[in-house]
């Protein structure tokens, strides 16, 4: 039995929508169980001085740190998001002034921020900067630079 032309057109349109909505073929790396990521400093609500670098240190439990390109179970590397939202699972983390990459395994950094309120959040990426599933991310904190 042949499908009526309207049904064929509807099926083709639905297939196009599904292909457009599908991820770009990258499967998210499963997150280690009980992985816990946090910002050790500064604290949420902290007021810091402007005109000098702000030290940010990263905390991680139940997961290891490995440089970009090193694929080893239950490891990843840090990304610091400044005034940005976290990408969903299986998404490549951008590399720009709001998404800082620490692909050599660093666990702290210093940043200079303009005066005002800013948000900071950590997210772990796998060996290719892809977020885990579920995402391994810290609480988003807010600091004020004065």
C-alpha positions, -999 to +999 in steps of 0.1 A: +000+000+000+014+034-010+014+062+015-005+093+004+017+123-007+007+142+025+020+114+047+053+112+028+058+150+031+050+148+068+075+120+073+102+138+054+096+170+074+097+150+107+130+133+096+145+167+088+136+181+123+150+150+140+183+153+121+186+190+128+179+185+165+203+156+169+238+162+184+267+164+160+276+128+164+296+133+196+286+110+224+290+124+259+315+106+282+296+091+312+304+111+344+321+092+372+297+083+400+296+109+428+320+133+411+319+166+430+333+199+416+336+231+435+353+265+436+375+266+468+382+303+465+367+329+462+336+322+482+301+329+469+292+365+477+329+375+482+339+411+476+374+413+460+396+443+452+398+456+416+431+463+399+448+431+409+445+394+398+419+373+416+431+338+426+406+310+418+413+275+429+394+244+419+382+216+440+373+181+428+364+149+445+358+113+432+373+121+398+408+126+385+424+154+364+441+146+331+453+169+303+434+175+271+439+146+248+445+120+275+416+096+276+416+078+309+385+065+328+369+089+353+392+119+344+388+152+328+401+188+330+387+220+343+370+249+325+362+282+343+331+299+330+329+336+337+295+353+333+283+324+312+259+295+315+271+259+314+266+239+282+245+208+283+259+172+284+278+161+253+285+197+242+320+210+233+329+238+257+337+270+238+372+286+241+368+323+246+371+350+273+341+336+291+351+299+289+387+294+301+403+261+293+428+244+316+438+216+293+472+209+309+456+199+342+458+231+362+438+233+394+440+270+400+444+303+381+443+340+384+419+362+365+414+400+362+378+412+361+363+446+356+346+462+386+310+449+391+292+416+398+305+385+381+295+348+381+321+320+382+314+283+376+336+253+369+327+225+345+347+194+337+354+185+301+366+151+288+398+146+267+382+166+239+366+195+259+332+177+258+310+180+288+302+148+307+268+131+310+254+141+335+275+173+335+301+176+363+298+212+373+302+234+404+277+256+419+276+290+401+289+316+425+287+354+424+315+377+434+317+415+434+348+434+422+352+468+439 
